[in-house]
Amino acid sequence: MAKKAVGAVRWNLKRLMDERDIGSTEFARVLKIDVSNVTRWRQAEYLPQINEKRWIQIVSAINYICESRGNYRMLIQLDDLVEFRYTEQRDFDVDYSSGDIRKKPASKQKSKQKDADGGEKSTIAA
């Protein structure tokens, strides 16, 4: 039986924006990106693949909007974007290492093919 993952890194962008009454359009304008990117980030439940530079830009944009409104008590730090849940059960196999951990490996199938001489040869398809 596959060992299931325990622990999660939760993405808090939606909660942080909602608490500060920051809309996706305003946020996209400050970051100079398309609003569809912001919508996708807001919908992410777990940590999306975002590079370090973008992570810092997200925090800076939230803080810029808060400062422009005079709401200095709502400023955030980098680690406010994530929440570590050490006991949360996840639905993927931790023993499978892949670029996309949610996908299972394709089963290896033996197939017989005719070689150039008309004989059969066995091959393994991955």
N, C-alpha and C positions, 0 to 999 in steps of 0.2 A: 504494500500500500504506500502511496506517495505521501511524503511528509508535507503537510500544509504549512504555509507561512503564518507566523504570528508577529504582529507589529505592523504599523502603517505610518506613513508620513502624510498627514492631511493637509490640504491646500486651503488656506483661509482667505483668499482674495475676496470672494463674494461677501463673506461676513464682514470683513474690514470695510469694504466699500459701502455696504448697506448701513453699517453703524455710523458712517461719516456722511451719509446721504450723497455719495458720489455716483453719478450716472455713467454708464458705459460711453456715451458720446463725449462727455466732458473729459473723461479719463483718456480716451483715444486721442482727443485733440491735444492734450498736454503731452502725451507720448509721441505724437505725430505718427500714429499708426491707424490702420483701418479698424473700425468698430467691431468687425467680425472677429478679429484677434482677441479683443477684450471680452467679447461674448463667450468665445471658446474657453478662455482662461477662467472666467467667472463660473462656468458650468463644470469645471474640473473638480472632482471630489478629492482625488489624490494628486500628489505633486506632478504637474506636467513637466515635460522636458523643456526647460528654459535655461539658457546659459546665464552665467554669473552677471554679465553686463546688463542683460535685460532685467534680472532680478533686482539689481541696484536701481535701475531706471524706474521700475514699478514702485519701489519704496519711495524714491525721490518724488515721483509724480503724486503719490498720495499725500506726502508731506507738503509739497508745493501747494496743492489744493487746500489743505487744512490751514496752512499759513496765510494764504490769500484770503481766507474767510475769517482770519483772526482766531482760529480754533487751535491754539498751540497745545492744548492738553490731549489732542487726538493724534499727535505725531506718533509714528511707528518706527520700529527697528527692523532690521533684516529678518530676525528670527520670529517676528510676529506673523510672517506670511505662512509659516508652517506650524503644525502641531504634531508632536510625536505621541502615538498611541501604542504603547508597548505591549498590550495584551489583546489587541484587536485581531480576530481571526481573518485571514485572507483566503481567497479561493484559487490560489495558484500553487503549483508544485515548486518548492524551494530547491529541490535537487536538480531541476532542469535549468541549465544555463544556456541562455540564448539572447539574441538581441531583443526579442519580444518575449518576455517571461510568461505571458498569458497563453502562448501557443504551445501545443504539444508537438513533439517531433513526428515527422511522417514515418510510418512503419516501413521497415525494410522488407521488400518483397523480392522473392526469387522468381525470375522469369527465364524461360528457356527460349533461346532464339536460334535460328539456323545460321550457321557460319557460311562462309563463302563456298566451302566444299559440300554443303548440303547436310553436314552433321549438326548436332545440337550442342550448344554451349550454354552454360549457366551464367547468368549475370545477376548482380544484386543492384536494385534501384533504391536510391536513398530518397 
